[in-house]
Amino acid sequence: MGLVGGMARTAVVAGTATAVSNRVSRRQAGRWQTQADAQAYQEQQYQQPVYAAPPPPAAPAAPAAADSDDLIEKLTKLGALRDQGILTDAEFEAQKAKALAGL
């Protein structure tokens, strides 16, 4: 085998090595891309949708006239009990504060 034969053999080996190396690189890149695609798909599937917080519940509308009438009636009764001597001034003030706090 002469010089030309040795150079031909070297060219064939080098070409084969390059082809194999390129094939391995492409296959590996394909696997990595497939894994990245699968991971992105799973993240997309399991991602919780973001919703706006619901508005706070509205307070029930209570009739103001009935509440104020009840309060006036309660304070009138407490005043009458104090005037009759059934309640002390301290007890009257405590009951009045409790009734006003209930607003």
FENZIKA-V345040 format. One record per backbone hydrogen bond with DSSP energy under -0.5 kcal/mol. NH is the residue of the N-H (numbers start at 1). CO is the residue of the C=O. E is the energy in kcal/mol with one decimal. If there is no record, write none. Layout:
NH/CO/E  NH/CO/E
//
This chain:
6/2/-2.1  7/3/-2.0  8/4/-2.2  9/5/-2.5  10/6/-2.3  11/7/-2.1  12/8/-2.4  13/9/-2.6  14/10/-2.7  15/11/-2.5  16/12/-2.5  17/13/-2.6  18/14/-2.2  19/15/-2.3  20/16/-2.6  21/17/-2.5  22/18/-2.5  23/19/-2.2  24/20/-2.6  25/21/-2.4  26/22/-2.6  27/23/-2.5  28/24/-2.6  29/25/-2.6  30/26/-2.4  31/27/-2.3  32/28/-2.5  33/29/-2.3  34/30/-2.5  35/31/-2.6  36/32/-2.4  37/33/-2.6  38/34/-2.5  39/35/-2.5  40/36/-2.4  41/37/-2.3  42/38/-2.5  43/39/-2.4  44/40/-2.0  45/41/-2.4  46/42/-2.4  47/43/-0.6  51/49/-0.6  62/60/-0.8  67/63/-1.5  68/64/-2.5  69/65/-2.3  70/66/-2.5  71/67/-2.3  72/68/-2.4  73/69/-2.4  74/70/-2.6  75/71/-2.6  76/72/-2.3  77/73/-2.2  78/74/-2.4  79/75/-2.4  80/76/-2.3  81/77/-2.4  82/78/-2.1  83/79/-2.6  84/80/-1.9  85/82/-1.0  86/81/-1.9  87/81/-1.4  92/88/-2.7  93/89/-2.5  94/90/-2.2  95/91/-2.6  96/92/-2.6  97/93/-2.5  98/94/-2.0  99/95/-2.3  100/96/-2.5  101/97/-2.0  102/98/-1.0  103/100/-1.2
//
